[in-house]
């Protein structure tokens, strides 16, 4: 039940210098936050310096965290999302904007999806809970 924190400013993609083959599991929390406060985050292929592919949430982050937090209270960089399914409670935290790109679906069935600032939803985007 320990908490896990990943401090990164690099994409978490399929290269050998990143973490595509690791699995993280805990009943505690998982925090993913940039080292630099102005760094932007892109989830599921959306625009952002730090890239978190949709597959991380289905493959690398085992179901069972009490919360996965992306960003931090000191982060000012925006968080952008394309279609993704979350299995654990999610908190998207930035003093910038959380944006769901046009025509994208965020699935968070039966869990809590929390944003700490402005949530922008472009045309035909939706959250399924």
Legacy VTK file of the C-alpha trace (Angstrom):
# vtk DataFile Version 3.0
C-alpha trace
ASCII
DATASET POLYDATA
POINTS 129 float
0.000 0.000 0.000
2.966 2.331 -0.531
2.665 5.484 -2.604
4.685 5.809 -5.829
5.865 9.117 -7.338
7.366 9.489 -10.834
9.092 12.832 -11.461
9.675 13.107 -15.219
10.203 15.603 -18.018
10.500 12.976 -20.776
7.904 11.034 -22.763
6.958 7.638 -21.323
6.982 5.874 -24.684
8.443 2.729 -26.216
12.160 3.583 -26.197
14.686 1.820 -24.004
15.397 4.998 -22.023
11.854 5.210 -20.709
9.586 2.836 -18.772
7.308 0.999 -21.242
8.015 -2.491 -19.885
7.577 -1.767 -16.181
4.414 -2.465 -14.222
3.482 -0.300 -11.257
1.058 -1.642 -8.667
-0.059 -0.583 -5.215
-3.186 0.023 -3.207
-1.663 3.429 -2.400
-1.417 6.359 -4.811
0.587 6.902 -7.986
1.712 10.461 -8.742
3.152 11.450 -12.121
4.481 14.979 -12.121
6.908 16.954 -14.273
10.252 18.042 -12.841
9.661 21.501 -14.343
6.417 23.278 -13.371
5.795 24.710 -16.861
6.074 21.321 -18.596
2.912 20.274 -20.437
1.466 16.744 -20.306
-0.178 14.901 -23.185
-2.282 11.830 -22.401
-3.084 9.236 -25.096
-1.251 11.099 -27.859
-2.507 14.606 -27.084
-0.102 17.536 -27.274
2.400 17.741 -24.403
6.103 17.536 -23.604
5.576 14.602 -21.247
3.703 11.905 -23.180
1.625 9.335 -21.300
0.282 6.812 -23.851
-3.189 5.362 -23.249
-1.578 1.920 -22.904
0.088 2.978 -19.635
-3.327 3.076 -17.967
-4.323 -0.395 -19.189
-0.962 -2.194 -19.161
1.693 -0.529 -16.986
-0.434 0.829 -14.145
-2.096 -2.182 -12.532
-5.697 -1.696 -11.423
-5.913 -1.100 -7.674
-4.377 2.308 -6.942
-6.555 4.369 -4.619
-5.710 7.339 -6.872
-3.524 8.206 -9.844
-2.579 11.886 -9.823
-1.168 13.479 -12.948
0.432 16.880 -12.435
0.891 18.726 -9.167
-0.233 21.756 -7.217
2.815 23.655 -8.460
2.420 22.673 -12.109
1.392 25.454 -14.482
1.741 23.501 -17.734
-1.502 22.373 -19.376
-2.715 18.756 -19.419
-4.244 17.625 -22.733
-6.167 14.395 -23.327
-7.254 12.255 -26.234
-9.420 9.128 -25.831
-8.366 7.040 -22.840
-9.917 4.694 -20.273
-9.007 5.050 -16.622
-9.448 2.113 -14.190
-8.538 3.946 -10.995
-9.609 7.227 -9.413
-7.888 10.010 -11.359
-6.834 13.517 -10.364
-5.553 15.878 -13.054
-3.838 18.726 -11.233
-2.463 21.935 -12.749
-2.929 25.671 -12.349
-3.141 25.648 -16.155
-5.939 24.089 -18.187
-7.060 20.469 -18.554
-8.340 20.026 -22.128
-10.123 17.132 -23.790
-9.473 17.294 -27.537
-12.353 17.438 -30.036
-14.242 14.203 -30.612
-12.437 12.338 -27.814
-13.945 10.133 -25.092
-12.583 9.862 -21.565
-13.883 6.756 -19.833
-13.800 6.685 -16.048
-16.589 4.216 -15.321
-17.480 3.993 -11.644
-14.505 6.067 -10.516
-13.795 9.689 -9.673
-12.236 12.004 -12.266
-11.115 15.239 -10.602
-9.602 18.380 -12.096
-8.269 21.195 -9.943
-8.703 24.074 -12.391
-10.320 24.831 -15.755
-11.642 21.848 -17.725
-11.956 22.557 -21.442
-13.998 20.178 -23.572
-13.722 20.722 -27.315
-16.532 19.927 -29.775
-18.042 16.448 -29.438
-15.724 15.418 -26.596
-17.266 13.548 -23.675
-16.611 11.929 -20.332
-18.286 8.596 -19.663
-18.600 7.767 -15.997
LINES 1 130
129 0 1 2 3 4 5 6 7 8 9 10 11 12 13 14 15 16 17 18 19 20 21 22 23 24 25 26 27 28 29 30 31 32 33 34 35 36 37 38 39 40 41 42 43 44 45 46 47 48 49 50 51 52 53 54 55 56 57 58 59 60 61 62 63 64 65 66 67 68 69 70 71 72 73 74 75 76 77 78 79 80 81 82 83 84 85 86 87 88 89 90 91 92 93 94 95 96 97 98 99 100 101 102 103 104 105 106 107 108 109 110 111 112 113 114 115 116 117 118 119 120 121 122 123 124 125 126 127 128
